[in-house]
Amino acid sequence: MPIAFYLTPSFSKPILPNLELLSQTPKNMNMKKLSFLLLAIVTLRCLKPISAACHVDDEAGLLAFKSGITADPSNKLSSWKPGTDCCTWAGINCLNNRVTSLSLGGQPDQPNTFLSGKISPSLAKLKFLDGIYLQNLNLSGPFPDILFELPNLQYVYIEHNRLSGRIPDKIGNLTQLGALSFYYNQFTGPIPSSISKLTRLTQLNLGGNLLTGSIPYGIKSLKSLTLFNLEQNGLSGPIPDFFSSFSELRILRLSRNKFSGKIPASISALAPKLAYLELGHNALTGQIPDFLGNFKALDTLDLSYNGFSGIVPQRFVNLTKIFNLDLSHNYLTDPFPQLKVKGIESLDLSYNSFHLNQIPKWVTSSPIIYSLKLAKCGIKLKLEDWKPAETYFYDFIDLSENEITGSPIGLLNKTDFLVGFSASGNKLKFNLESLRIVKTLKQLDLSRNLVFGKVPSGVSGLDRLNVSHNHLCGPLPATKFAASAFLGNDCLCGAPLAPCK
């Protein structure tokens, strides 16, 4: 009885012989034939299904992408070899032998992990592609229009690259798109109005580009957005009053543009869920609206570098979960509300018209604060009398342009992670040689105080230094700083000042 098995054209599982029929083999079959049958059965039982290679179109499209890469110093694409299963290549995921995602990323702290080159339009061959993730690379050129015709594409994250040109109008074809991020590229021109057709979007991130013009009003149709980020562009005009459409929005970032006018009233509809509201570095005016006091889920509020005037609403006492508050560089006036936060991570009220007199109690008691900036806030105190609950985690402290006396030594010598300390324009009086300069310290500004003693050699490791207009004396250590960092002292000498006698 002949024994056979077959493989279908799609290389499916082998068709095994019927074991029940084999058990009915004639008794007079010789042992040689029986042994052969048993060997065949064992062999077939041990055979594993032959896995299929990826589709020929997918392989061709990916190899064309690789051919558009001009530099790959870390050999990210070394496994991309013709004739091998592209489903096993680095950065490739497949389902049923069709490529579903392309995911390649570099590491910012490792400069040789990039890819240079352009995105090949041949990726359009990957008809089952649902995700493109190309992050922290060095890809340039335009984004190929033809990729907006991929029928299954749902996620596009092309971040920290150098893609340029306009965002194509054809982007509106991707009506199934759930997330679009071109964060930190070099796209120019306006935001295409066709984006309003992408009604399934939950994330729209176009921050860090060179986009101009206004926000298309049609974006109000994107009612499922949880993240809306247009920060660091050149966008202008008023912020559209369409936010009542975004009931799921948790992150709104419009900082560092040229937006003007007032905060639109419809932003009040975001109060139940919004955690991040960032409108800093624009040209917004008017008063800070009272309704911001209703944002009880707010983690971060940034209104810095605008033209806001008047008082901070008393209803800010309701912001009990706020961790990061930046109202600096406006025209805000007293009184500042006594917040009821249990802990604040960063606070910047600098350069308004506040007269706080003391550092607020809710700041002093915070167990987690790492950044405190209260420059020109009308603070009057002896620094030794300020006893914060936590000093260890401070990264930045700026108390410039106040009426502060005493010595910061007790404060600063308890910090192990301090990056920057500024206290210019006060009346601090202490021996500079007593300051412990931690390894993390990069910025130190003690100008226009009453500091005395010698300049310690430890300052040579700083990035920025200003100790001008104090009472320092003695030879300077070798540093990279200009003479302006040391002018106006009693008797400093040595390069870059006059030689010591």
C-alpha positions in Angstrom: 0.0 0.0 0.0 1.7 3.2 -1.0 2.1 5.9 1.6 2.0 9.6 0.6 1.5 13.1 2.2 0.9 16.4 0.5 1.7 20.0 1.1 -0.8 22.5 -0.2 0.3 25.5 -2.3 0.1 27.7 0.8 2.4 25.4 2.7 -0.2 24.3 5.2 0.1 21.4 7.7 0.9 18.1 6.0 -1.9 15.7 5.4 -1.1 12.6 7.5 -2.0 9.0 6.6 -5.1 7.5 8.3 -3.8 5.6 11.3 -7.0 3.5 11.5 -6.5 2.2 7.9 -2.9 1.3 8.8 -4.1 -0.8 11.7 -6.0 -2.9 9.2 -2.9 -3.9 7.2 -3.0 -7.5 6.0 -1.4 -9.9 8.4 0.7 -11.4 5.7 2.6 -8.1 5.1 6.2 -8.8 5.7 8.0 -7.2 8.6 10.2 -5.1 6.2 7.1 -3.3 4.9 5.6 -3.0 8.4 8.8 -1.4 9.7 8.8 1.1 6.8 5.2 2.0 7.6 6.0 2.5 11.3 9.0 4.7 10.5 6.9 6.8 8.1 4.3 7.3 10.8 6.9 8.3 13.4 8.5 10.7 10.9 5.2 12.3 10.0 4.2 12.7 13.6 7.4 14.6 14.3 7.1 16.9 11.4 6.2 20.5 12.3 4.1 22.5 10.0 6.2 24.5 7.6 5.9 28.2 8.4 5.4 30.5 5.5 7.7 33.4 4.6 6.2 36.9 4.4 4.4 38.0 1.3 6.5 38.9 -1.7 5.0 42.4 -1.9 5.9 43.0 1.8 9.5 41.9 1.3 9.9 44.1 -1.8 8.4 47.1 -0.1 10.7 46.7 3.0 13.8 46.2 0.9 12.9 49.3 -1.1 12.7 51.2 2.3 16.1 49.9 3.2 17.5 51.0 -0.2 16.4 54.5 0.7 18.5 54.5 3.9 21.9 56.1 3.4 23.4 55.5 6.8 22.8 52.8 9.4 25.8 53.0 11.8 24.3 50.6 14.4 23.3 48.0 11.7 19.6 48.2 12.7 18.7 46.7 9.3 21.4 44.0 9.2 18.7 41.3 9.4 16.9 42.7 6.4 18.2 40.2 3.8 16.6 39.2 0.5 15.2 35.7 0.5 14.8 35.5 4.3 11.5 35.7 6.1 10.8 39.4 6.5 8.5 38.6 9.4 11.7 37.8 11.4 13.5 41.0 10.5 14.2 43.6 13.2 11.4 46.0 13.7 8.8 44.0 11.8 5.6 42.4 13.1 3.4 40.1 11.1 0.0 38.5 11.3 -0.9 35.6 9.0 2.4 36.2 7.2 1.5 39.8 6.3 3.5 42.7 7.7 1.3 44.7 10.1 3.8 47.1 11.7 7.2 48.8 11.1 8.9 49.9 14.3 12.4 51.4 14.3 13.8 53.7 17.0 17.0 55.4 18.0 18.2 56.4 21.4 18.9 60.1 22.0 21.7 59.4 24.4 23.5 57.1 21.8 24.2 59.2 18.7 25.1 56.3 16.5 21.6 54.6 16.7 20.0 56.8 14.0 19.1 56.0 10.4 19.7 58.6 7.6 17.8 58.7 4.4 14.2 59.1 3.1 11.0 57.1 3.6 10.4 55.1 0.5 7.0 55.3 -1.1 7.3 51.6 -1.8 6.0 51.0 1.8 2.6 51.3 0.0 3.2 47.7 -1.0 2.5 46.7 2.6 -1.3 46.6 2.2 -1.9 45.2 5.7 0.3 47.7 7.5 -1.6 49.2 10.4 1.3 50.9 12.3 4.4 53.0 11.4 6.6 53.8 14.3 9.9 55.7 13.3 11.2 57.5 16.3 14.5 59.3 17.2 16.0 58.6 13.8 17.4 61.1 11.2 15.0 60.5 8.3 14.4 63.5 6.0 12.5 64.6 3.0 8.7 64.6 2.5 6.2 62.1 3.8 5.1 60.1 0.7 1.5 60.9 -0.3 0.9 57.4 -1.4 1.2 56.0 2.1 -2.1 57.9 2.9 -3.8 55.3 0.7 -2.9 52.3 2.8 -6.3 50.8 3.7 -5.4 49.5 7.2 -3.1 52.2 8.6 -4.3 53.2 12.1 -1.2 54.5 13.9 1.5 56.8 12.6 4.3 57.9 15.0 7.1 59.5 13.1 8.8 61.5 15.9 12.1 63.3 16.3 13.2 63.1 12.6 13.7 65.8 9.9 10.8 65.3 7.6 10.0 68.5 5.7 7.6 70.1 3.3 3.9 70.4 3.9 1.7 67.8 5.6 -0.1 66.4 2.5 -3.8 67.2 2.1 -4.3 63.5 1.3 -3.9 62.8 5.0 -7.7 63.2 5.1 -8.0 59.8 3.3 -6.9 57.9 6.4 -10.3 58.0 8.0 -9.5 54.9 10.0 -6.5 56.6 11.7 -6.5 56.4 15.5 -3.2 58.3 16.2 -1.1 60.7 14.2 2.2 62.1 15.6 4.7 64.1 13.5 6.2 65.4 16.8 9.5 67.2 16.2 10.1 67.3 12.5 10.4 70.2 10.1 7.0 70.4 8.4 6.0 73.8 7.1 2.9 75.5 5.9 -0.6 75.3 7.4 -2.3 72.4 9.1 -4.4 70.8 6.3 -8.1 71.3 6.9 -8.6 67.7 5.7 -7.4 66.5 9.2 -11.0 67.3 10.2 -12.0 64.0 8.4 -10.0 61.9 10.8 -12.9 61.5 13.2 -11.4 58.4 14.8 -8.3 60.1 16.0 -7.6 59.9 19.8 -4.1 61.5 19.5 -3.1 64.4 17.3 0.5 65.5 17.9 2.0 68.0 15.5 4.2 69.8 18.0 7.8 70.8 17.3 7.5 71.7 13.7 7.5 74.9 11.6 3.7 75.1 11.0 2.1 78.5 10.4 -1.4 79.9 10.0 -4.4 79.2 12.3 -5.9 76.1 13.8 -8.5 74.8 11.3 -12.0 75.1 12.9 -13.0 71.8 11.5 -10.8 70.1 14.1 -13.8 70.4 16.3 -15.0 67.2 14.6 -12.3 65.1 16.3 -14.5 64.4 19.3 -12.5 61.4 20.5 -9.2 63.3 21.1 -7.5 62.6 24.3 -4.2 64.4 23.3 -4.1 67.5 21.2 -0.5 68.9 20.8 0.5 71.8 18.6 3.3 73.3 20.8 6.5 74.8 19.4 5.3 75.9 16.0 4.6 79.3 14.4 0.8 79.2 14.6 -1.1 82.4 15.1 -4.6 84.0 15.5 -7.0 83.3 18.3 -7.4 79.9 19.9 -10.6 78.5 18.4 -13.6 78.4 20.8 -14.5 74.8 20.0 -13.4 72.8 23.0 -16.8 71.8 24.1 -16.6 69.0 21.5 -13.7 67.3 23.3 -15.2 65.5 26.2 -12.3 63.0 26.4 -9.4 65.5 26.2 -6.7 65.0 28.8 -3.7 66.8 27.3 -3.9 70.2 25.6 -0.5 71.7 24.6 -0.5 74.9 22.6 2.7 76.5 24.1 5.3 78.4 22.1 3.3 79.7 19.2 1.9 83.2 18.4 -1.7 82.8 19.6 -3.4 86.0 20.6 -6.6 87.0 22.3 -8.2 85.4 25.4 -8.5 81.9 26.7 -11.7 80.7 24.9 -14.7 80.0 27.2 -15.3 76.6 25.8 -12.1 75.3 27.5 -14.2 75.3 30.7 -15.9 72.1 29.3 -12.6 70.2 29.7 -12.7 70.6 33.5 -13.7 67.0 34.4 -10.8 65.2 32.8 -8.1 67.6 31.6 -4.7 67.0 33.3 -2.3 69.1 31.2 -3.2 72.7 30.0 -0.1 74.4 28.5 -0.6 77.8 26.8 2.7 79.4 27.7 4.9 81.5 25.4 2.2 83.1 23.3 0.6 86.5 23.1 -2.6 85.8 25.1 -4.2 88.6 27.1 -7.0 89.4 29.5 -7.6 87.9 32.9 -7.0 84.3 33.9 -10.6 83.0 33.8 -12.3 81.9 37.0 -13.3 78.6 35.5 -9.8 77.2 35.6 -10.4 76.8 39.3 -12.8 74.0 38.4 -10.1 71.8 36.9 -9.7 69.5 39.8 -7.9 66.8 37.8 -5.2 69.3 36.6 -1.6 68.2 37.0 0.1 70.9 35.0 -0.9 74.5 34.2 1.4 76.7 32.1 0.3 80.2 31.3 3.8 81.7 31.3 5.2 84.4 29.0 1.9 85.9 28.0 0.1 89.2 28.7 -2.3 88.1 31.4 -3.2 90.8 34.0 -5.3 91.1 37.1 -5.4 88.7 40.0 -5.1 84.9 40.1 -8.6 83.6 40.7 -9.3 82.8 44.3 -10.9 79.6 43.0 -7.4 78.2 42.4 -7.7 76.9 45.9 -9.7 74.0 44.3 -6.6 72.9 42.4 -5.6 70.4 45.0 -3.9 68.0 42.6 -1.8 70.6 40.8 1.9 69.5 40.6 3.3 72.0 38.1 2.2 75.6 38.0 3.9 78.2 35.9 2.4 81.8 35.8 5.8 83.6 35.2 6.4 86.6 33.0 2.9 88.1 33.0 1.3 91.2 34.7 -0.4 89.5 37.5 -1.0 91.3 40.8 -1.8 90.6 44.5 -3.3 88.8 46.3 -2.1 85.3 45.4 -4.4 82.6 46.7 -3.3 80.3 49.5 -3.4 77.0 47.7 -4.3 73.7 49.4 -2.0 71.3 47.6 -0.4 68.4 49.5 2.7 68.6 47.4 3.9 70.7 44.5 6.7 69.5 42.1 7.5 72.8 40.4 6.3 76.4 40.9 7.2 79.5 38.9 5.6 82.8 39.7 8.6 85.0 38.7 8.4 88.4 37.1 4.9 89.5 37.8 3.8 92.2 40.3 3.4 90.0 43.3 4.4 91.0 46.8 4.4 87.7 48.6 6.7 88.8 51.5 7.3 85.1 52.4 7.7 81.9 50.5 4.2 80.4 50.7 3.6 77.8 53.4 2.2 75.3 51.0 5.5 75.5 49.1 7.6 75.2 52.3 5.7 72.1 53.4 5.9 70.2 50.1 7.7 66.9 50.4 8.4 66.5 46.6 9.3 69.9 45.2 12.2 70.0 42.8 11.9 73.4 41.1 11.1 76.7 42.8 11.3 80.0 40.9 10.1 83.1 42.7 12.2 85.8 41.1 11.0 89.4 41.7 8.1 88.3 43.9 8.6 90.8 46.7 10.0 88.2 49.2 11.5 89.6 52.4 13.2 87.1 54.6 16.5 85.9 56.2 17.3 82.7 54.3 18.4 80.8 57.4 14.8 81.3 58.7 13.3 79.4 55.8 13.2 75.7 56.6 11.6 73.7 53.8 10.4 70.2 54.5 12.4 68.9 51.6 15.7 70.1 50.1 17.3 66.9 48.9 15.5 66.8 45.5 15.8 70.4 44.4 17.0 70.8 40.8 16.4 74.5 40.4 16.0 77.4 42.8 15.6 81.0 41.6 15.1 83.7 44.2 16.6 86.6 42.2 15.5 90.3 42.6 14.0 90.0 46.0 15.0 91.4 49.5 16.6 88.3 50.9 19.4 88.4 53.4 21.6 85.9 55.2 23.4 82.8 53.7 22.2 80.0 51.4 24.9 77.6 52.6 22.6 75.7 55.0 20.1 75.2 52.2 22.4 74.4 49.3 24.7 72.1 51.2 21.7 69.8 51.8 21.0 69.4 48.1 22.6 66.5 46.1 20.9 67.1 42.7 21.0 70.8 42.3 21.4 72.0 38.7 20.8 75.7 39.0 20.8 78.3 41.8 20.1 82.0 41.1 19.8 84.7 43.8 21.1 87.8 42.0 20.0 91.2 43.3 19.6 90.4 46.9 21.6 91.0 50.1 23.1 87.6 50.7 26.2 87.6 52.8 28.4 84.5 53.1 31.9 83.1 52.3 31.7 81.6 48.8 34.4 79.1 49.7 31.9 77.4 52.1 29.6 76.5 49.3 29.5 72.8 48.4 29.4 72.6 44.6 27.8 69.3 43.8 28.6 67.4 40.6 25.2 68.2 39.1 25.5 71.9 39.5 25.7 73.7 36.1 24.3 77.2 36.7 25.2 79.6 39.5 24.2 83.3 39.7 25.1 85.2 42.8 25.7 88.6 41.2 24.8 91.9 43.0 25.0 90.6 46.6 27.4 90.8 49.5 29.3 87.6 48.9 33.0 87.5 50.1 36.0 85.2 50.2 37.7 83.6 47.2 36.3 82.0 44.1 36.6 78.2 44.6 38.2 76.0 41.9 35.0 73.9 41.8 33.2 76.6 39.7 35.3 75.5 36.7 32.9 72.7 36.0 29.9 74.9 35.6 28.2 75.9 32.4 27.2 79.3 33.6 28.6 81.5 36.3 28.0 85.1 37.5 29.5 86.3 40.7 30.0 89.9 39.6 29.4 92.9 41.9 30.2 91.3 45.3 33.1 91.5 47.7 35.2 88.6 46.4 39.0 88.8 46.5 42.1 86.8 45.5 43.4 85.0 42.4 40.8 83.3 40.1 41.0 79.6 39.3 41.3 78.6 35.7 37.8 78.8 34.1 36.2 79.3 30.7 34.1 82.3 31.8 34.3 85.9 30.4 35.5 88.8 32.5 31.9 89.9 32.9 31.3 87.0 35.3 33.7 88.5 37.8 33.6 92.3 37.4 32.8 94.7 40.2 34.5 92.8 43.1 37.0 94.1 45.6 40.2 92.5 44.5 39.9 89.6 42.1 42.8 89.0 39.8 44.1 86.7 37.2 42.7 85.7 33.8 40.3 86.8 32.4 40.9 89.8 34.7 44.1 91.7 35.2 47.1 89.7 36.3 47.7 89.3 40.0 50.5 91.5 41.5 
